[in-house]
């Protein structure tokens, strides 16, 4: 078993399913984390290298401080592959880079990426797990109770909040009516 941030990850599980052992990580987030660390979908916890386990633990401990994954430029729709040799392309690239450095401009693909609205911000930067997420949930419930909302009152009485059935609906309704009469 791999022990990461107080959570045991079973050796036989796939990494994307083992990550769901953390409070606050679901299947979609686990898949994003696996993609970020380039773990294929059939990778098991026992197959992780110590470097990958360390990188995963450091990311999960503070996602805001971690570096974003590198973004590689993609070809434009009008791209046509060149028939030049590798040496000719290398010479052309060096000359273009030298010209750009003298002009002190950014490459076209970076400017295109900045203009492109399809590039989304890193969704894993705002990831909250375990104690931090539980604290936020507690604060939200306390806020609901403090403002006296319907949901807050149901939390305070220990009743279902999202429309679930209780074991005795009549008793619950009487209890809630009593509270509303005095409120």
C-alpha positions as CSV (number, residue, x, y, z in Angstrom):
1,X,0.0,0.0,0.0
2,X,1.1,3.5,-0.8
3,X,0.4,6.0,2.0
4,X,-0.2,9.6,0.7
5,X,-1.3,12.4,2.9
6,X,-2.9,10.2,5.5
7,X,-4.8,8.1,3.0
8,X,-3.9,4.5,2.1
9,X,-4.0,3.8,-1.7
10,X,-4.5,0.1,-2.3
11,X,-1.8,-1.5,-4.5
12,X,-4.1,-3.4,-6.8
13,X,-6.4,-0.5,-7.7
14,X,-6.0,1.6,-10.8
15,X,-4.6,5.0,-10.0
16,X,-7.6,6.8,-11.3
17,X,-9.9,4.8,-8.9
18,X,-7.4,4.9,-6.0
19,X,-7.3,8.7,-6.0
20,X,-11.1,8.7,-5.3
21,X,-10.2,7.6,-1.8
22,X,-9.4,11.2,-1.0
23,X,-12.4,13.2,0.2
24,X,-13.2,15.7,-2.5
25,X,-11.7,13.8,-5.5
26,X,-14.2,12.2,-7.9
27,X,-13.7,10.3,-11.1
28,X,-13.3,13.3,-13.3
29,X,-10.8,15.1,-11.1
30,X,-8.9,11.8,-10.7
31,X,-8.7,11.4,-14.5
32,X,-7.4,15.0,-14.7
33,X,-4.7,14.4,-12.1
34,X,-3.6,11.2,-13.9
35,X,-3.4,13.2,-17.2
36,X,-1.4,15.9,-15.5
37,X,1.2,13.4,-14.3
38,X,1.1,11.3,-17.5
39,X,-0.2,8.1,-15.9
40,X,-1.9,5.9,-18.4
41,X,-5.4,4.7,-17.7
42,X,-4.3,1.1,-16.8
43,X,-1.6,2.2,-14.4
44,X,-1.9,0.6,-11.0
45,X,-0.7,2.1,-7.7
46,X,2.0,-0.6,-7.3
47,X,3.4,0.4,-10.7
48,X,4.0,4.0,-9.7
49,X,7.7,5.1,-9.3
50,X,8.8,6.8,-6.1
51,X,9.2,10.0,-8.2
52,X,5.6,9.8,-9.3
53,X,4.3,9.2,-5.8
54,X,6.4,12.1,-4.5
55,X,5.1,14.4,-7.3
56,X,1.5,13.3,-6.6
57,X,1.9,13.9,-2.9
58,X,3.4,17.3,-3.3
59,X,0.7,18.3,-5.8
60,X,-2.1,17.1,-3.5
61,X,-0.7,18.9,-0.5
62,X,-0.7,22.3,-2.2
63,X,-2.2,22.5,-5.7
64,X,-2.1,26.3,-5.8
65,X,1.7,26.3,-5.5
66,X,2.3,23.7,-8.1
67,X,3.4,24.5,-11.6
68,X,1.0,24.3,-14.4
69,X,1.7,21.5,-16.9
70,X,3.6,22.6,-20.0
71,X,1.4,23.5,-23.0
72,X,2.7,22.5,-26.3
73,X,1.8,24.5,-29.4
74,X,-0.6,22.9,-31.8
75,X,-0.8,23.3,-35.6
76,X,-3.3,25.7,-37.1
77,X,-6.0,24.4,-39.4
78,X,-4.2,25.7,-42.4
79,X,-0.9,24.0,-41.6
80,X,0.8,22.2,-44.5
81,X,3.7,19.9,-43.6
82,X,7.0,21.0,-45.1
83,X,9.1,19.0,-47.6
84,X,12.4,20.5,-46.5
85,X,15.1,18.4,-44.8
86,X,15.7,18.5,-41.1
87,X,18.9,20.5,-41.5
88,X,17.1,23.2,-43.6
89,X,14.3,23.4,-41.0
90,X,16.8,23.7,-38.2
91,X,18.7,26.5,-39.9
92,X,15.4,28.3,-40.7
93,X,14.3,27.9,-37.0
94,X,17.5,29.3,-35.7
95,X,17.4,32.3,-38.0
96,X,13.8,33.0,-37.0
97,X,14.6,32.7,-33.3
98,X,17.5,35.1,-33.7
99,X,15.4,37.6,-35.6
100,X,12.7,37.4,-32.9
101,X,15.2,37.9,-30.1
102,X,16.6,41.0,-31.8
103,X,13.1,42.4,-32.2
104,X,12.2,41.2,-28.7
105,X,8.9,39.7,-29.7
106,X,7.0,36.6,-28.7
107,X,6.5,33.8,-31.1
108,X,3.3,33.7,-33.1
109,X,2.0,30.5,-31.5
110,X,2.2,32.1,-28.0
111,X,0.3,35.2,-29.2
112,X,-2.3,32.9,-30.9
113,X,-2.6,30.9,-27.6
114,X,-3.2,34.1,-25.7
115,X,-6.0,35.1,-28.1
116,X,-7.5,31.7,-28.2
117,X,-10.6,31.5,-25.9
118,X,-10.6,27.7,-26.0
119,X,-7.6,27.6,-23.7
120,X,-9.0,27.3,-20.2
121,X,-7.3,28.1,-16.9
122,X,-5.9,25.2,-14.9
123,X,-8.9,23.6,-13.2
124,X,-6.8,21.8,-10.7
125,X,-5.4,25.0,-9.1
126,X,-8.6,25.4,-7.0
127,X,-8.6,21.8,-5.8
128,X,-9.5,21.3,-2.2
129,X,-9.3,18.0,-0.5
130,X,-9.7,16.3,2.9
131,X,-9.5,18.8,5.9
132,X,-9.6,22.0,3.8
133,X,-12.8,20.9,2.0
134,X,-14.4,19.6,5.2
135,X,-13.7,22.9,6.9
136,X,-15.3,24.8,4.0
137,X,-18.4,22.6,4.2
138,X,-18.7,23.2,7.9
139,X,-18.4,27.0,7.3
140,X,-21.1,26.9,4.7
141,X,-23.5,24.9,7.0
142,X,-22.7,27.3,9.9
143,X,-23.5,30.3,7.5
144,X,-26.8,28.7,6.6
145,X,-27.7,28.2,10.2
146,X,-26.7,31.8,11.1
147,X,-28.8,33.4,8.5
148,X,-31.8,31.2,9.5
149,X,-32.5,29.8,6.1
150,X,-34.7,26.7,5.6
151,X,-31.7,24.6,4.9
152,X,-29.9,25.8,8.0
153,X,-32.9,25.0,10.2
154,X,-33.1,21.5,8.7
155,X,-29.3,21.1,9.4
156,X,-29.8,22.3,13.0
157,X,-32.6,19.8,13.6
158,X,-30.7,16.9,12.0
159,X,-33.3,16.4,9.3
160,X,-32.7,15.6,5.6
161,X,-31.8,18.7,3.7
162,X,-32.1,17.9,0.0
163,X,-35.6,16.5,-0.1
164,X,-34.7,12.9,1.0
165,X,-37.4,10.9,2.7
166,X,-37.3,10.5,6.4
167,X,-38.4,7.4,8.2
168,X,-41.5,9.1,9.6
169,X,-42.6,11.9,7.4
170,X,-45.6,12.9,9.6
171,X,-43.4,13.3,12.7
172,X,-40.9,15.4,10.7
173,X,-43.6,17.6,9.3
174,X,-45.0,18.2,12.8
175,X,-41.5,19.0,14.2
176,X,-40.8,21.4,11.4
177,X,-44.2,23.1,11.8
178,X,-43.6,23.6,15.5
179,X,-40.2,25.3,14.7
180,X,-41.7,27.5,12.1
181,X,-44.5,28.6,14.4
182,X,-42.1,29.9,17.0
183,X,-39.6,31.4,14.5
